[in-house]
Amino acid sequence: MQYYRAALKRRYHLLFRSGELQKRAEALSKRLGACDICPRSCGVNRFEGSGGYCKSGMMVSVASRCAHHGEEPALSGTRGSGTIFFSSCNLNCIYCQNSQISQGHGRYEQVDSRGLAQMMLYLQEELQCHNINLVSPTHYVPQIVEAICQAVPLGLNIPIVYNTNAYDSLETISALDGVVDIYLPDIKYASDKWAQRFSDARKYAEYSRLAIAEMYRQVGNLITDDKGIAQSGLIIRHLILPNRLAGSEDSLKWVAAALSRDVTLSIMAQYYPCHHASREPLLARRVTASEYRVVVEIVNSLGLDNGWLQQLDSAEHYLPDFHREGHPFSR
């Protein structure tokens, strides 16, 4: 990892000062009239109400906001990652651990961009979090950029984390250049067959790789401060699935060849058969020790030395409950 030493303003501050941030927000917002924000390009008019695959309109549905201490160490640090969990999603993973909110169920609060800006400032000022961590942000990118526009003059000055399933439009990710400090994408599948079957995601491998490559072009390798807290860069998450369904070898070879062996990885062993996974024999169990070892060996053989390897016994420690008052990960 590189280390962040200079006390520079955020890149989104510079975009705000030049007026470019507001221009980006306006251009993104116009696209909601015939929505093409994600690869599904549903074409619905979100100004007229909720619709399309994600069933989202102009208002932003927030399921939870909290100081999250269960993210990667460089994000959680000592004060937590200022996490905003959005409701709904542009995927439909049959094993989703956040299915209480990703499928539009459960409790959530609807806010406009100003309300979202206030949430960001609350996480920064009241909870003293290290960053603003936007979970499942894809379908709300226009509102998020507008919220950052409103939050900057009120003092927003911590890194913005884009925590995504990577089923993102290249055009949308390009519009976030200079807005997002830290990209935190999943690389879920190497096979479009399994992506379609388990997440209803057509051409996932193509779209996700194009998006991740653009993210890397924008922010490069992870940079931390002298306390190890992430300031900018790319962290790629890869969830090990049973029966090698994630295509770990293919995906990790792509990372090493197309991006860099210096990319920071977060290899996750927390798979648990949530939501509808028990109905799918290939996904109805946890990852075995041998499946875990295979992925660790792939990481080592490719020389992908930066990042974290989650322990195999972590599955039950990362299951949220969004029906719980307050923090979804509190026990």
Stockholm file with secondary structure:
# STOCKHOLM 1.0

chainA/1-331         MQYYRAALKRRYHLLFRSGELQKRAEALSKRLGACDICPRSCGVNRFEGSGGYCKSGMMVSVASRCAHHGEEPALSGTRGSGTIFFSSCNLNCIYCQNSQISQGHGRYEQVDSRGLAQMMLYLQEELQCHNINLVSPTHYVPQIVEAICQAVPLGLNIPIVYNTNAYDSLETISALDGVVDIYLPDIKYASDKWAQRFSDARKYAEYSRLAIAEMYRQVGNLITDDKGIAQSGLIIRHLILPNRLAGSEDSLKWVAAALSRDVTLSIMAQYYPCHHASREPLLARRVTASEYRVVVEIVNSLGLDNGWLQQLDSAEHYLPDFHREGHPFSR
#=GR chainA/1-331 SS CEECCSCCCCHHHHHHHHTHHHHHHHHHHHGGGGCCSSTTCCCCCGGGSSBTTTTBCSSEEEEEEEEECSSCHHHHTTTCEEEEEESCCSCCCTTCTTHHHHTSCSCCEEECHHHHHHHHHIIIIISCCSCEEEESCGGGHHHHHHHHHHHGGGTCCSCEEEEECSCCCHHHHHHTTTTCSEEEEBCCCSCHHHHHHHHCCTTHHHHHHHHHHHHHHHHCSCEECTTSCEEEEEEEEEECCGGGTTCHHHHHHHIIIIICTTSEEEEECCCCCCTTGGGSGGGSSCCCHHHHHHHHHHHHHTTCCSEEECCGGGGGGGCCCTTSSSCTTCC
#=GC SS_cons         CEECCSCCCCHHHHHHHHTHHHHHHHHHHHGGGGCCSSTTCCCCCGGGSSBTTTTBCSSEEEEEEEEECSSCHHHHTTTCEEEEEESCCSCCCTTCTTHHHHTSCSCCEEECHHHHHHHHHIIIIISCCSCEEEESCGGGHHHHHHHHHHHGGGTCCSCEEEEECSCCCHHHHHHTTTTCSEEEEBCCCSCHHHHHHHHCCTTHHHHHHHHHHHHHHHHCSCEECTTSCEEEEEEEEEECCGGGTTCHHHHHHHIIIIICTTSEEEEECCCCCCTTGGGSGGGSSCCCHHHHHHHHHHHHHTTCCSEEECCGGGGGGGCCCTTSSSCTTCC
//
